[in-house]
Amino acid sequence: LKLLTFLPLRTGLSLGGREGFSLSGGFGLDFGLVFLDLGIVNKNALLPNNSKGVGLSLDCGLRL
């Protein structure tokens, strides 16, 4: 069941590897022809105030 089909939510979890523990979240705006995705990740912490770093990502484009 999708209540907000134009706003897909995303979450992620990474364990191990070079980066260690990471928790991520994001959302996308889908307007059919145009899309925009935004994401954020906390490195080595569950909460932002204990994080060893933060990563941001942005993706936008056209579907032709």
N, CA, C and O atoms as a Tripos MOL2 file, in Angstrom:
@<TRIPOS>MOLECULE
protein
  256   255    64     0     0
PROTEIN
NO_CHARGES

@<TRIPOS>ATOM
      1 N           0.8470   -1.1860    0.0000 N.3       1 LEU1
      2 CA          0.0000    0.0000    0.0000 C.3       1 LEU1
      3 C           0.8850    1.2390    0.0000 C.2       1 LEU1
      4 O           1.6850    1.4260    0.9160 O.2       1 LEU1
      5 N           0.7530    2.0720   -0.9980 N.am      2 LYS2
      6 CA          1.5110    3.3090   -1.0790 C.3       2 LYS2
      7 C           0.5620    4.4790   -0.9050 C.2       2 LYS2
      8 O          -0.3000    4.7250   -1.7490 O.2       2 LYS2
      9 N           0.7260    5.1970    0.1940 N.am      3 LEU3
     10 CA         -0.1250    6.3500    0.4440 C.3       3 LEU3
     11 C           0.3700    7.5850   -0.2970 C.2       3 LEU3
     12 O          -0.4290    8.3740   -0.8020 O.2       3 LEU3
     13 N           1.6870    7.7500   -0.3600 N.am      4 LEU4
     14 CA          2.2790    8.8980   -1.0390 C.3       4 LEU4
     15 C           3.1700    8.3890   -2.1650 C.2       4 LEU4
     16 O           4.3840    8.2870   -1.9900 O.2       4 LEU4
     17 N           2.5980    8.0720   -3.2960 N.am      5 THR5
     18 CA          3.3750    7.4880   -4.3920 C.3       5 THR5
     19 C           4.3960    8.4560   -4.9670 C.2       5 THR5
     20 O           5.3850    8.0190   -5.5560 O.2       5 THR5
     21 N           4.1870    9.7540   -4.8120 N.am      6 PHE6
     22 CA          5.1260   10.7330   -5.3420 C.3       6 PHE6
     23 C           6.3040   10.9610   -4.3900 C.2       6 PHE6
     24 O           7.2580   11.6430   -4.7650 O.2       6 PHE6
     25 N           6.2680   10.4040   -3.1510 N.am      7 LEU7
     26 CA          7.3060   10.6260   -2.1540 C.3       7 LEU7
     27 C           7.8160    9.2930   -1.5940 C.2       7 LEU7
     28 O           7.4330    8.9070   -0.4900 O.2       7 LEU7
     29 N           8.6750    8.5840   -2.3420 N.am      8 PRO8
     30 CA          9.2110    7.3250   -1.8250 C.3       8 PRO8
     31 C          10.2460    7.5670   -0.7300 C.2       8 PRO8
     32 O          11.1680    8.3620   -0.9150 O.2       8 PRO8
     33 N          10.1030    6.8880    0.4080 N.am      9 LEU9
     34 CA         11.0450    6.9910    1.5140 C.3       9 LEU9
     35 C          12.0330    5.8440    1.4370 C.2       9 LEU9
     36 O          11.7000    4.7450    0.9940 O.2       9 LEU9
     37 N          13.2690    6.1180    1.8790 N.am     10 ARG10
     38 CA         14.3200    5.1070    1.8190 C.3      10 ARG10
     39 C          15.0820    5.0830    3.1430 C.2      10 ARG10
     40 O          15.2640    6.1220    3.7780 O.2      10 ARG10
     41 N          15.5230    3.9030    3.5550 N.am     11 THR11
     42 CA         16.3880    3.7550    4.7190 C.3      11 THR11
     43 C          17.4550    2.7240    4.3980 C.2      11 THR11
     44 O          17.2880    1.9000    3.4990 O.2      11 THR11
     45 N          18.5510    2.7780    5.1420 N.am     12 GLY12
     46 CA         19.6130    1.8140    4.9210 C.3      12 GLY12
     47 C          20.4670    1.6360    6.1590 C.2      12 GLY12
     48 O          20.5080    2.5020    7.0330 O.2      12 GLY12
     49 N          21.1490    0.5000    6.2240 N.am     13 LEU13
     50 CA         22.0150    0.1570    7.3380 C.3      13 LEU13
     51 C          23.2330   -0.5550    6.7740 C.2      13 LEU13
     52 O          23.1060   -1.4560    5.9450 O.2      13 LEU13
     53 N          24.4070   -0.1490    7.2230 N.am     14 SER14
     54 CA         25.6500   -0.7810    6.7940 C.3      14 SER14
     55 C          26.4060   -1.2490    8.0250 C.2      14 SER14
     56 O          26.5570   -0.4970    8.9890 O.2      14 SER14
     57 N          26.8820   -2.4870    7.9980 N.am     15 LEU15
     58 CA         27.6520   -3.0520    9.1070 C.3      15 LEU15
     59 C          28.9720   -3.5820    8.5730 C.2      15 LEU15
     60 O          28.9930   -4.3720    7.6300 O.2      15 LEU15
     61 N          30.0800   -3.1450    9.1800 N.am     16 GLY16
     62 CA         31.3900   -3.6580    8.7980 C.3      16 GLY16
     63 C          31.9860   -2.9180    7.6200 C.2      16 GLY16
     64 O          31.4730   -1.8840    7.1900 O.2      16 GLY16
     65 N          33.0680   -3.4570    7.1090 N.am     17 GLY17
     66 CA         33.7700   -2.8260    6.0010 C.3      17 GLY17
     67 C          34.6330   -1.6640    6.4680 C.2      17 GLY17
     68 O          34.8070   -1.4640    7.6700 O.2      17 GLY17
     69 N          35.1650   -0.9090    5.5430 N.am     18 ARG18
     70 CA         36.0330    0.2320    5.8810 C.3      18 ARG18
     71 C          35.3050    1.3240    6.6400 C.2      18 ARG18
     72 O          35.8870    1.9620    7.5160 O.2      18 ARG18
     73 N          34.0500    1.5450    6.3180 N.am     19 GLU19
     74 CA         33.2840    2.6240    6.9380 C.3      19 GLU19
     75 C          32.7090    2.2560    8.3020 C.2      19 GLU19
     76 O          32.3040    3.1490    9.0470 O.2      19 GLU19
     77 N          32.6600    0.9820    8.6500 N.am     20 GLY20
     78 CA         32.0720    0.5590    9.9180 C.3      20 GLY20
     79 C          30.5540    0.6240    9.8670 C.2      20 GLY20
     80 O          29.9440    0.2940    8.8500 O.2      20 GLY20
     81 N          29.9510    1.0480   10.9610 N.am     21 PHE21
     82 CA         28.4990    1.1300   11.0730 C.3      21 PHE21
     83 C          27.9920    2.4270   10.4560 C.2      21 PHE21
     84 O          28.5290    3.4970   10.7440 O.2      21 PHE21
     85 N          26.9840    2.3510    9.6250 N.am     22 SER22
     86 CA         26.3730    3.5380    9.0210 C.3      22 SER22
     87 C          24.8670    3.3690    8.9520 C.2      22 SER22
     88 O          24.3680    2.2780    8.6750 O.2      22 SER22
     89 N          24.1530    4.4400    9.2020 N.am     23 LEU23
     90 CA         22.7000    4.4690    9.1280 C.3      23 LEU23
     91 C          22.3060    5.5780    8.1550 C.2      23 LEU23
     92 O          22.8080    6.6970    8.2550 O.2      23 LEU23
     93 N          21.4140    5.2760    7.2190 N.am     24 SER24
     94 CA         21.0520    6.2670    6.2060 C.3      24 SER24
     95 C          19.5460    6.3790    6.0460 C.2      24 SER24
     96 O          18.7900    5.4850    6.4250 O.2      24 SER24
     97 N          19.1380    7.4830    5.4850 N.am     25 GLY25
     98 CA         17.7340    7.7250    5.1900 C.3      25 GLY25
     99 C          17.6180    8.7330    4.0650 C.2      25 GLY25
    100 O          18.5620    9.4660    3.7720 O.2      25 GLY25
    101 N          16.4700    8.7640    3.4490 N.am     26 GLY26
    102 CA         16.2820    9.7080    2.3610 C.3      26 GLY26
    103 C          14.8760    9.6410    1.8130 C.2      26 GLY26
    104 O          14.0380    8.8670    2.2760 O.2      26 GLY26
    105 N          14.6430   10.4640    0.8260 N.am     27 PHE27
    106 CA         13.3530   10.4910    0.1650 C.3      27 PHE27
    107 C          13.5460   10.9240   -1.2700 C.2      27 PHE27
    108 O          14.5980   11.4420   -1.6450 O.2      27 PHE27
    109 N          12.5360   10.7090   -2.0500 N.am     28 GLY28
    110 CA         12.5500   11.1250   -3.4400 C.3      28 GLY28
    111 C          11.2530   11.8100   -3.7910 C.2      28 GLY28
    112 O          10.2010   11.5140   -3.2250 O.2      28 GLY28
    113 N          11.3380   12.7170   -4.7170 N.am     29 LEU29
    114 CA         10.1450   13.3590   -5.2770 C.3      29 LEU29
    115 C          10.0190   12.8780   -6.7080 C.2      29 LEU29
    116 O          10.9320   13.0570   -7.5140 O.2      29 LEU29
    117 N           8.8990   12.2720   -7.0210 N.am     30 ASP30
    118 CA          8.6820   11.6940   -8.3450 C.3      30 ASP30
    119 C           7.5060   12.3990   -9.0060 C.2      30 ASP30
    120 O           6.3630   12.2650   -8.5700 O.2      30 ASP30
    121 N           7.7950   13.1440  -10.0520 N.am     31 PHE31
    122 CA          6.7630   13.8780  -10.7800 C.3      31 PHE31
    123 C           6.5490   13.3160  -12.1790 C.2      31 PHE31
    124 O           6.1010   14.0200  -13.0850 O.2      31 PHE31
    125 N           6.8770   12.0300  -12.3430 N.am     32 GLY32
    126 CA          6.6950   11.3910  -13.6390 C.3      32 GLY32
    127 C           7.8810   11.6310  -14.5480 C.2      32 GLY32
    128 O           8.7520   10.7680  -14.6580 O.2      32 GLY32
    129 N           7.9400   12.7700  -15.1980 N.am     33 LEU33
    130 CA          9.0270   13.0970  -16.1180 C.3      33 LEU33
    131 C          10.2680   13.5870  -15.3800 C.2      33 LEU33
    132 O          11.3870   13.3700  -15.8440 O.2      33 LEU33
    133 N          10.0860   14.2380  -14.2480 N.am     34 VAL34
    134 CA         11.1870   14.8100  -13.4660 C.3      34 VAL34
    135 C          11.2470   14.1070  -12.1120 C.2      34 VAL34
    136 O          10.2120   13.8310  -11.5040 O.2      34 VAL34
    137 N          12.4760   13.8140  -11.6350 N.am     35 PHE35
    138 CA         12.6250   13.2120  -10.3130 C.3      35 PHE35
    139 C          13.7510   13.8890   -9.5440 C.2      35 PHE35
    140 O          14.6690   14.4550  -10.1390 O.2      35 PHE35
    141 N          13.6750   13.8290   -8.2200 N.am     36 LEU36
    142 CA         14.6700   14.3920   -7.3220 C.3      36 LEU36
    143 C          14.8080   13.4510   -6.1360 C.2      36 LEU36
    144 O          13.8130   13.1250   -5.4890 O.2      36 LEU36
    145 N          16.0290   13.0070   -5.8380 N.am     37 ASP37
    146 CA         16.3080   12.1160   -4.7080 C.3      37 ASP37
    147 C          17.3020   12.7960   -3.7820 C.2      37 ASP37
    148 O          18.2680   13.4040   -4.2430 O.2      37 ASP37
    149 N          17.0680   12.6960   -2.4690 N.am     38 LEU38
    150 CA         17.9420   13.2750   -1.4610 C.3      38 LEU38
    151 C          18.2070   12.2260   -0.3920 C.2      38 LEU38
    152 O          17.2820   11.5520    0.0620 O.2      38 LEU38
    153 N          19.4760   12.0830    0.0150 N.am     39 GLY39
    154 CA         19.8350   11.1000    1.0270 C.3      39 GLY39
    155 C          20.8770   11.6430    1.9810 C.2      39 GLY39
    156 O          21.6430   12.5400    1.6270 O.2      39 GLY39
    157 N          20.9090   11.0980    3.2030 N.am     40 ILE40
    158 CA         21.8910   11.4660    4.2190 C.3      40 ILE40
    159 C          22.3330   10.1990    4.9420 C.2      40 ILE40
    160 O          21.5330    9.2850    5.1420 O.2      40 ILE40
    161 N          23.6030   10.1430    5.3330 N.am     41 VAL41
    162 CA         24.1350    8.9890    6.0550 C.3      41 VAL41
    163 C          24.9560    9.4810    7.2450 C.2      41 VAL41
    164 O          25.7480   10.4140    7.1140 O.2      41 VAL41
    165 N          24.7670    8.8500    8.4060 N.am     42 ASN42
    166 CA         25.5920    9.0640    9.5970 C.3      42 ASN42
    167 C          26.6260    7.9590    9.6410 C.2      42 ASN42
    168 O          26.2780    6.7850    9.5210 O.2      42 ASN42
    169 N          27.8880    8.3110    9.8120 N.am     43 LYS43
    170 CA         28.9500    7.3110    9.8240 C.3      43 LYS43
    171 C          29.3550    6.9640   11.2470 C.2      43 LYS43
    172 O          29.6450    7.8480   12.0530 O.2      43 LYS43
    173 N          29.3710    5.6760   11.5510 N.am     44 ASN44
    174 CA         29.7990    5.1280   12.8390 C.3      44 ASN44
    175 C          28.9630    5.5880   14.0200 C.2      44 ASN44
    176 O          29.4820    5.6440   15.1350 O.2      44 ASN44
    177 N          27.6960    5.9190   13.8280 N.am     45 ALA45
    178 CA         26.8300    6.3170   14.9320 C.3      45 ALA45
    179 C          25.3660    6.1840   14.5370 C.2      45 ALA45
    180 O          25.0130    6.2520   13.3600 O.2      45 ALA45
    181 N          24.5240    5.9930   15.5450 N.am     46 LEU46
    182 CA         23.0950    5.9190   15.3110 C.3      46 LEU46
    183 C          22.4830    7.3190   15.2850 C.2      46 LEU46
    184 O          21.5490    7.5650   14.5220 O.2      46 LEU46
    185 N          22.9870    8.2300   16.0960 N.am     47 LEU47
    186 CA         22.4810    9.6010   16.1780 C.3      47 LEU47
    187 C          23.5040   10.5820   15.6080 C.2      47 LEU47
    188 O          24.7080   10.3480   15.7160 O.2      47 LEU47
    189 N          23.0420   11.6760   15.0030 N.am     48 PRO48
    190 CA         23.9590   12.6320   14.3640 C.3      48 PRO48
    191 C          24.9750   13.2660   15.3190 C.2      48 PRO48
    192 O          26.0940   13.5600   14.8980 O.2      48 PRO48
    193 N          24.6240   13.4850   16.5860 N.am     49 ASN49
    194 CA         25.5640   14.1520   17.4900 C.3      49 ASN49
    195 C          26.7370   13.2600   17.8840 C.2      49 ASN49
    196 O          27.7340   13.7740   18.3920 O.2      49 ASN49
    197 N          26.6620   11.9430   17.6720 N.am     50 ASN50
    198 CA         27.7620   11.0140   17.9490 C.3      50 ASN50
    199 C          28.4760   10.5730   16.6780 C.2      50 ASN50
    200 O          29.3630    9.7210   16.7390 O.2      50 ASN50
    201 N          28.1220   11.1170   15.5600 N.am     51 SER51
    202 CA         28.6120   10.6730   14.2700 C.3      51 SER51
    203 C          30.0760   11.0490   14.0470 C.2      51 SER51
    204 O          30.5480   12.0670   14.5520 O.2      51 SER51
    205 N          30.7900   10.2160   13.2850 N.am     52 LYS52
    206 CA         32.1620   10.4920   12.8740 C.3      52 LYS52
    207 C          32.2100   11.1980   11.5200 C.2      52 LYS52
    208 O          33.2880   11.4710   10.9920 O.2      52 LYS52
    209 N          31.0570   11.4860   10.9760 N.am     53 GLY53
    210 CA         30.9610   12.1590    9.6920 C.3      53 GLY53
    211 C          29.5700   11.9810    9.1180 C.2      53 GLY53
    212 O          28.8200   11.0910    9.5190 O.2      53 GLY53
    213 N          29.2450   12.8310    8.1860 N.am     54 VAL54
    214 CA         27.9290   12.8050    7.5440 C.3      54 VAL54
    215 C          28.1430   12.8900    6.0390 C.2      54 VAL54
    216 O          28.9920   13.6420    5.5610 O.2      54 VAL54
    217 N          27.3690   12.1180    5.3090 N.am     55 GLY55
    218 CA         27.3950   12.1910    3.8540 C.3      55 GLY55
    219 C          26.0370   12.6000    3.3220 C.2      55 GLY55
    220 O          25.0040   12.1570    3.8250 O.2      55 GLY55
    221 N          26.0400   13.4410    2.3080 N.am     56 LEU56
    222 CA         24.8090   13.8870    1.6550 C.3      56 LEU56
    223 C          24.8590   13.4950    0.1840 C.2      56 LEU56
    224 O          25.9270   13.4780   -0.4290 O.2      56 LEU56
    225 N          23.7120   13.1850   -0.3690 N.am     57 SER57
    226 CA         23.6500   12.9050   -1.7950 C.3      57 SER57
    227 C          22.3950   13.5330   -2.3950 C.2      57 SER57
    228 O          21.3510   13.6240   -1.7490 O.2      57 SER57
    229 N          22.5270   13.9550   -3.6250 N.am     58 LEU58
    230 CA         21.4180   14.5600   -4.3550 C.3      58 LEU58
    231 C          21.4750   14.0620   -5.7850 C.2      58 LEU58
    232 O          22.5310   14.0740   -6.4180 O.2      58 LEU58
    233 N          20.3480   13.6320   -6.2820 N.am     59 ASP59
    234 CA         20.2460   13.1480   -7.6540 C.3      59 ASP59
    235 C          18.9830   13.7190   -8.2700 C.2      59 ASP59
    236 O          17.9150   13.6530   -7.6620 O.2      59 ASP59
    237 N          19.0850   14.2690   -9.4440 N.am     60 CYS60
    238 CA         17.8980   14.7660  -10.1410 C.3      60 CYS60
    239 C          18.0650   14.4670  -11.6300 C.2      60 CYS60
    240 O          19.1790   14.3260  -12.1350 O.2      60 CYS60
    241 N          16.9460   14.3760  -12.3050 N.am     61 GLY61
    242 CA         17.0150   14.0890  -13.7230 C.3      61 GLY61
    243 C          15.6590   14.0810  -14.4030 C.2      61 GLY61
    244 O          14.6200   14.3270  -13.7900 O.2      61 GLY61
    245 N          15.7130   13.7870  -15.6940 N.am     62 LEU62
    246 CA         14.5320   13.7010  -16.5470 C.3      62 LEU62
    247 C          14.4020   12.2920  -17.0740 C.2      62 LEU62
    248 O          15.4010   11.6580  -17.4140 O.2      62 LEU62
    249 N          13.1900   11.8000  -17.1440 N.am     63 ARG63
    250 CA         12.9180   10.5210  -17.7870 C.3      63 ARG63
    251 C          12.4140   10.8010  -19.1960 C.2      63 ARG63
    252 O          11.3440   11.3830  -19.3730 O.2      63 ARG63
    253 N          13.1630   10.3980  -20.1720 N.am     64 LEU64
    254 CA         12.7890   10.6630  -21.5630 C.3      64 LEU64
    255 C          12.2880    9.4210  -22.2420 C.2      64 LEU64
    256 O          11.9290    9.4630  -23.4180 O.2      64 LEU64
@<TRIPOS>BOND
     1     1     2 1
     2     2     3 1
     3     3     4 2
     4     3     5 am
     5     5     6 1
     6     6     7 1
     7     7     8 2
     8     7     9 am
     9     9    10 1
    10    10    11 1
    11    11    12 2
    12    11    13 am
    13    13    14 1
    14    14    15 1
    15    15    16 2
    16    15    17 am
    17    17    18 1
    18    18    19 1
    19    19    20 2
    20    19    21 am
    21    21    22 1
    22    22    23 1
    23    23    24 2
    24    23    25 am
    25    25    26 1
    26    26    27 1
    27    27    28 2
    28    27    29 am
    29    29    30 1
    30    30    31 1
    31    31    32 2
    32    31    33 am
    33    33    34 1
    34    34    35 1
    35    35    36 2
    36    35    37 am
    37    37    38 1
    38    38    39 1
    39    39    40 2
    40    39    41 am
    41    41    42 1
    42    42    43 1
    43    43    44 2
    44    43    45 am
    45    45    46 1
    46    46    47 1
    47    47    48 2
    48    47    49 am
    49    49    50 1
    50    50    51 1
    51    51    52 2
    52    51    53 am
    53    53    54 1
    54    54    55 1
    55    55    56 2
    56    55    57 am
    57    57    58 1
    58    58    59 1
    59    59    60 2
    60    59    61 am
    61    61    62 1
    62    62    63 1
    63    63    64 2
    64    63    65 am
    65    65    66 1
    66    66    67 1
    67    67    68 2
    68    67    69 am
    69    69    70 1
    70    70    71 1
    71    71    72 2
    72    71    73 am
    73    73    74 1
    74    74    75 1
    75    75    76 2
    76    75    77 am
    77    77    78 1
    78    78    79 1
    79    79    80 2
    80    79    81 am
    81    81    82 1
    82    82    83 1
    83    83    84 2
    84    83    85 am
    85    85    86 1
    86    86    87 1
    87    87    88 2
    88    87    89 am
    89    89    90 1
    90    90    91 1
    91    91    92 2
    92    91    93 am
    93    93    94 1
    94    94    95 1
    95    95    96 2
    96    95    97 am
    97    97    98 1
    98    98    99 1
    99    99   100 2
   100    99   101 am
   101   101   102 1
   102   102   103 1
   103   103   104 2
   104   103   105 am
   105   105   106 1
   106   106   107 1
   107   107   108 2
   108   107   109 am
   109   109   110 1
   110   110   111 1
   111   111   112 2
   112   111   113 am
   113   113   114 1
   114   114   115 1
   115   115   116 2
   116   115   117 am
   117   117   118 1
   118   118   119 1
   119   119   120 2
   120   119   121 am
   121   121   122 1
   122   122   123 1
   123   123   124 2
   124   123   125 am
   125   125   126 1
   126   126   127 1
   127   127   128 2
   128   127   129 am
   129   129   130 1
   130   130   131 1
   131   131   132 2
   132   131   133 am
   133   133   134 1
   134   134   135 1
   135   135   136 2
   136   135   137 am
   137   137   138 1
   138   138   139 1
   139   139   140 2
   140   139   141 am
   141   141   142 1
   142   142   143 1
   143   143   144 2
   144   143   145 am
   145   145   146 1
   146   146   147 1
   147   147   148 2
   148   147   149 am
   149   149   150 1
   150   150   151 1
   151   151   152 2
   152   151   153 am
   153   153   154 1
   154   154   155 1
   155   155   156 2
   156   155   157 am
   157   157   158 1
   158   158   159 1
   159   159   160 2
   160   159   161 am
   161   161   162 1
   162   162   163 1
   163   163   164 2
   164   163   165 am
   165   165   166 1
   166   166   167 1
   167   167   168 2
   168   167   169 am
   169   169   170 1
   170   170   171 1
   171   171   172 2
   172   171   173 am
   173   173   174 1
   174   174   175 1
   175   175   176 2
   176   175   177 am
   177   177   178 1
   178   178   179 1
   179   179   180 2
   180   179   181 am
   181   181   182 1
   182   182   183 1
   183   183   184 2
   184   183   185 am
   185   185   186 1
   186   186   187 1
   187   187   188 2
   188   187   189 am
   189   189   190 1
   190   190   191 1
   191   191   192 2
   192   191   193 am
   193   193   194 1
   194   194   195 1
   195   195   196 2
   196   195   197 am
   197   197   198 1
   198   198   199 1
   199   199   200 2
   200   199   201 am
   201   201   202 1
   202   202   203 1
   203   203   204 2
   204   203   205 am
   205   205   206 1
   206   206   207 1
   207   207   208 2
   208   207   209 am
   209   209   210 1
   210   210   211 1
   211   211   212 2
   212   211   213 am
   213   213   214 1
   214   214   215 1
   215   215   216 2
   216   215   217 am
   217   217   218 1
   218   218   219 1
   219   219   220 2
   220   219   221 am
   221   221   222 1
   222   222   223 1
   223   223   224 2
   224   223   225 am
   225   225   226 1
   226   226   227 1
   227   227   228 2
   228   227   229 am
   229   229   230 1
   230   230   231 1
   231   231   232 2
   232   231   233 am
   233   233   234 1
   234   234   235 1
   235   235   236 2
   236   235   237 am
   237   237   238 1
   238   238   239 1
   239   239   240 2
   240   239   241 am
   241   241   242 1
   242   242   243 1
   243   243   244 2
   244   243   245 am
   245   245   246 1
   246   246   247 1
   247   247   248 2
   248   247   249 am
   249   249   250 1
   250   250   251 1
   251   251   252 2
   252   251   253 am
   253   253   254 1
   254   254   255 1
   255   255   256 2
@<TRIPOS>SUBSTRUCTURE
     1 LEU1         2 RESIDUE 1 A LEU
     2 LYS2         6 RESIDUE 1 A LYS
     3 LEU3        10 RESIDUE 1 A LEU
     4 LEU4        14 RESIDUE 1 A LEU
     5 THR5        18 RESIDUE 1 A THR
     6 PHE6        22 RESIDUE 1 A PHE
     7 LEU7        26 RESIDUE 1 A LEU
     8 PRO8        30 RESIDUE 1 A PRO
     9 LEU9        34 RESIDUE 1 A LEU
    10 ARG10       38 RESIDUE 1 A ARG
    11 THR11       42 RESIDUE 1 A THR
    12 GLY12       46 RESIDUE 1 A GLY
    13 LEU13       50 RESIDUE 1 A LEU
    14 SER14       54 RESIDUE 1 A SER
    15 LEU15       58 RESIDUE 1 A LEU
    16 GLY16       62 RESIDUE 1 A GLY
    17 GLY17       66 RESIDUE 1 A GLY
    18 ARG18       70 RESIDUE 1 A ARG
    19 GLU19       74 RESIDUE 1 A GLU
    20 GLY20       78 RESIDUE 1 A GLY
    21 PHE21       82 RESIDUE 1 A PHE
    22 SER22       86 RESIDUE 1 A SER
    23 LEU23       90 RESIDUE 1 A LEU
    24 SER24       94 RESIDUE 1 A SER
    25 GLY25       98 RESIDUE 1 A GLY
    26 GLY26      102 RESIDUE 1 A GLY
    27 PHE27      106 RESIDUE 1 A PHE
    28 GLY28      110 RESIDUE 1 A GLY
    29 LEU29      114 RESIDUE 1 A LEU
    30 ASP30      118 RESIDUE 1 A ASP
    31 PHE31      122 RESIDUE 1 A PHE
    32 GLY32      126 RESIDUE 1 A GLY
    33 LEU33      130 RESIDUE 1 A LEU
    34 VAL34      134 RESIDUE 1 A VAL
    35 PHE35      138 RESIDUE 1 A PHE
    36 LEU36      142 RESIDUE 1 A LEU
    37 ASP37      146 RESIDUE 1 A ASP
    38 LEU38      150 RESIDUE 1 A LEU
    39 GLY39      154 RESIDUE 1 A GLY
    40 ILE40      158 RESIDUE 1 A ILE
    41 VAL41      162 RESIDUE 1 A VAL
    42 ASN42      166 RESIDUE 1 A ASN
    43 LYS43      170 RESIDUE 1 A LYS
    44 ASN44      174 RESIDUE 1 A ASN
    45 ALA45      178 RESIDUE 1 A ALA
    46 LEU46      182 RESIDUE 1 A LEU
    47 LEU47      186 RESIDUE 1 A LEU
    48 PRO48      190 RESIDUE 1 A PRO
    49 ASN49      194 RESIDUE 1 A ASN
    50 ASN50      198 RESIDUE 1 A ASN
    51 SER51      202 RESIDUE 1 A SER
    52 LYS52      206 RESIDUE 1 A LYS
    53 GLY53      210 RESIDUE 1 A GLY
    54 VAL54      214 RESIDUE 1 A VAL
    55 GLY55      218 RESIDUE 1 A GLY
    56 LEU56      222 RESIDUE 1 A LEU
    57 SER57      226 RESIDUE 1 A SER
    58 LEU58      230 RESIDUE 1 A LEU
    59 ASP59      234 RESIDUE 1 A ASP
    60 CYS60      238 RESIDUE 1 A CYS
    61 GLY61      242 RESIDUE 1 A GLY
    62 LEU62      246 RESIDUE 1 A LEU
    63 ARG63      250 RESIDUE 1 A ARG
    64 LEU64      254 RESIDUE 1 A LEU
